[in-house]
Amino acid sequence: MKFYQTEIQLPPFPRGFHLITGEVIRSISQIKTIRLGMLQVFIKHTSASVTINENADPTVRMDFESHMNQMVPENAPYFTHNYEGPDDMPAHIKASLLGTSVQVPITEGKLNLGIWQGIYLCEHRDHASGRKLVITIFGQ
C-alpha cells in the first residue's frame, strides 16, 4: 500500500461555499498512481469546513450560505465568544456542523465522485486568510 500526503494553503476566499476539487487534485500528482484507494481532505481550522455537494449549479452554493446564516445567525444574544467579531462564533458552529474532513474513493487514478459532486471549501468568516488543507491519499 502507498501513502502520500501534502499540505496546501488556499488563497483567501470570500465568505461562502466554493468548489475546490481542482485545487485538491492538482496538489497531489501521485493520485495517478493509485488504482484503488482513498483521498482525505482535512482542513486545519475551526471557522471553516469542507463538504461534498453539487458541482454544477452555483445557486446551490448560494443557497447553502443563505440557509446556514438563517440556521446559525450572527449576534445571537446568548453568544459569549465574540472577541473576533460577530461572525466568529457562528463560524465555529457552522464548521462543527459541516465537519473538518471528507473522504473520496480513488479508482484508476481518479476521484470516484458522482457526476454532480464536488469538494467545497465552506468559508464561514467575513475576512479570512488563506486556509490550510492536509491532503492524504493511500491505496494500491
C-alpha positions in Angstrom: 0.0 0.0 0.0 1.2 3.5 -0.9 0.7 6.6 1.2 1.2 10.2 0.1 0.4 13.5 2.0 0.8 17.1 1.2 -0.3 20.4 2.9 -1.6 23.2 0.8 -2.6 26.8 1.5 -5.6 28.0 -0.4 -5.8 31.7 -1.3 -8.3 33.7 0.7 -11.9 33.1 -0.4 -14.8 35.4 0.4 -17.4 34.1 2.8 -19.5 31.3 1.2 -19.2 27.9 -0.4 -16.5 27.4 -3.0 -15.6 24.4 -5.3 -12.0 23.3 -4.6 -12.0 19.9 -6.3 -9.5 21.1 -8.9 -7.1 22.6 -6.4 -7.2 19.3 -4.4 -6.4 17.1 -7.4 -3.6 19.4 -8.7 -2.0 19.4 -5.2 -1.2 15.7 -5.2 0.0 14.4 -8.6 0.6 10.9 -7.1 -3.1 10.3 -7.3 -2.5 8.9 -10.8 -0.5 6.0 -9.3 -3.4 4.8 -7.1 -5.5 2.1 -8.7 -7.8 1.5 -5.7 -7.7 3.8 -2.7 -8.9 6.8 -0.7 -8.4 10.5 -0.6 -8.9 12.5 2.6 -9.1 16.3 2.8 -8.7 17.8 6.3 -9.0 21.5 7.0 -6.8 22.8 9.8 -9.2 25.5 11.0 -12.1 25.9 13.4 -14.1 28.5 11.5 -14.1 26.9 8.0 -15.1 23.5 6.9 -15.2 21.1 3.9 -18.0 19.1 2.5 -19.1 17.4 -0.8 -22.1 18.5 -2.8 -23.4 19.9 -6.1 -20.7 21.0 -8.5 -22.7 22.3 -11.5 -25.3 24.9 -10.4 -23.7 27.8 -8.4 -27.1 28.7 -6.9 -26.8 25.5 -4.7 -23.7 27.1 -3.0 -25.6 30.4 -2.6 -28.5 28.6 -1.0 -26.1 26.8 1.4 -24.8 30.1 2.5 -28.3 31.6 2.9 -29.5 28.6 4.9 -26.5 28.4 7.2 -26.9 32.1 8.0 -30.5 31.5 8.9 -29.8 28.4 10.9 -26.8 29.9 12.8 -27.3 33.7 12.9 -24.8 36.3 13.9 -25.3 38.4 17.1 -27.3 35.8 19.0 -27.8 37.2 22.5 -26.5 34.0 24.1 -23.1 34.0 22.4 -20.3 34.9 24.8 -17.4 34.1 22.5 -17.3 37.3 20.4 -13.7 38.5 20.7 -13.1 38.3 17.0 -16.4 39.8 15.8 -20.0 38.8 15.3 -19.1 36.2 12.6 -16.7 34.2 14.8 -18.9 32.1 17.0 -21.4 31.3 14.2 -18.3 30.3 12.1 -17.2 27.8 14.8 -20.7 26.3 15.0 -21.1 26.0 11.2 -17.6 24.4 10.9 -18.7 21.8 13.5 -21.9 21.1 11.8 -20.3 20.5 8.4 -17.0 19.0 9.6 -13.3 19.2 9.1 -12.7 16.4 6.6 -14.1 14.5 3.6 -13.1 11.2 2.1 -13.5 10.2 -1.6 -12.7 6.9 -3.2 -9.9 6.8 -5.8 -10.5 4.4 -8.7 -7.9 4.0 -11.5 -6.0 7.2 -10.6 -9.1 9.5 -10.4 -11.5 10.6 -7.7 -14.6 8.5 -7.9 -17.1 11.3 -7.3 -20.7 11.3 -8.6 -21.2 13.2 -11.8 -22.7 16.2 -9.9 -20.4 16.1 -6.9 -17.5 18.4 -6.0 -15.4 19.2 -2.9 -16.4 22.5 -1.2 -14.4 24.9 1.0 -17.0 26.3 3.3 -15.7 29.7 4.4 -17.7 30.9 7.4 -15.7 34.1 8.2 -16.1 37.5 6.6 -12.4 38.3 6.3 -10.5 35.0 6.5 -6.9 34.4 5.4 -6.0 31.5 3.2 -7.0 28.1 4.6 -4.6 25.2 5.1 -5.6 21.7 3.9 -3.9 18.4 4.5 -4.4 16.2 1.5 -3.8 12.5 2.1 -4.1 9.6 -0.4 -3.5 6.0 0.1 -4.1 2.7 -1.7 -2.5 0.3 -4.2 
